[in-house]
Amino acid sequence: MKSSLSLLVLGLTVGSLCQATALDWYRWRGPDLNGLSKETGWLTEWPAGGPTVVWKASVGIGFSSVTVADGRCFTVGNRDEKDTVYCFDAATGKELWKHTYSCPLLAKFYEGGPGFTPTVDGDRVFAFSKTGEVFCLEAATGKVVWSKNLAQEPGLKAPTWGFAGSALIHGDLLLLDAGAAGTALDKKTGRVVWSSGPEASGYATLVPLDSKSETMLIFGAQALIAVNTKDGKELWRHPWKTSYDVNAADPVVAGDRVFISSGYDRGGALIQLAGGKPAVVWENKNMRNQFNSSVLWEGHLYGADDNQLRCLELGTGAVKWTEKPVGKGSLMLADGKLIVLSEQGELMIAPATPEGFKPTARAKVLDGRCWTAPTLSNGRIYGRNAAGNLVCVDVRGK
């Protein structure tokens, strides 16, 4: 009887896991750094009134996305020339703690405010301001473990719109798109392990070439650069000049190929790595990612081409479809579904297919300008606008 009951409980547990898999989204672009979530069982169809709004908050001006780990969610905003890192209860929106530091808004042709997304690594949270200040905070309390100003040491120059990339934790290193081709700090102490030079950086976050090698990709101010993670030694570079040096969308890795894209009518390219050296497979203007990265799914790229949503065939760069009324929106993908937040604040769910964009659910969840990528984590979608209005909606499967 006891063993039968145990088997029944085990079966129910396994059945529940098969129905829905919920996951933390603890860093920018998610666990796999590609905008793809393995979460399943969430609601892809909603009632006419849209999904239930669980909670809202006001966090100040900025474009920081939301990260979620261990029941907490984190984001950043600016008020009165000060940035604040917020920690909320992910389910209720209760403010658990906040950490504030001086930082100018730097509203140059847009609202300004922080562009990085907090990175959670175990019991630590890492922040990287527009002026080059790095903070290591206790995830549970917000207490400062250490801080480092990269403008002072090692003396790095900020790009025109300030530093914007998020921290990437790789082993004991904290890696940043700062300096000519990246900078590495000891994540436990903030000590500079290596730095590539004081020149201004791009605006993206570093991306590993794969999980096994020590090669890291950096979308610098004027090139895609590969460096050795351990010592920062440059391995190769592919020139990529964009107006105002705005290379902001993260590279998208597909085996031994890398897709890069920029706005200002620059376009995109697929780079093949043959013998450790880059070669262009194709280059065109069919995908112009201003700052939000595309996602790759089953051989196709989905992303914001300037002010419209578009699907390209990865191998050829050919356009499969275009959806116009999205603006400079953003997206992620989970369980084969696109989660799109338009520039106007409309949240849409649609199958990721080259056959066309056919939403199964859509709802207006925010007003104002929305350039920040949405986050799905543990059955909730988090979104925000430039003014700092943060919304959490419930899409948990019943």
Secondary structure, 3 states (H helix, E strand, C coil): CHHHHHHHHHHHHHHHHHHCECCCECCCCCCCCCCEECCECCCCCCCCCCCEEEEEEECCECCCCCEEECCEEEEEEEECCEEEEEEEECCCCCEEEEEEEECCCCCCCCCCCCCCCCEEECCEEEEECCCCEEEEEECCCCCEEEEEECCCCCCCCCCCCCCCCCCEEECCEEEECCCCCCEEEECCCCCEEEECCCCCCCCCCCEECCCCCCEEEEECCCEEEEEECCCCCEEEEEECCCHHHCCCCCCEEECCEEEEEECCCCEEEEEEEECCEEEEEEEECCCCCCCCCCEEECCEEEEEECCEEEEEECCCCCEEEEECCCCCCEEEEECCEEEEECCCCEEEEEECCCCCCCCCEEEECCCCCCCCCCEEECCEEEEECCCCEEEEEECCCC
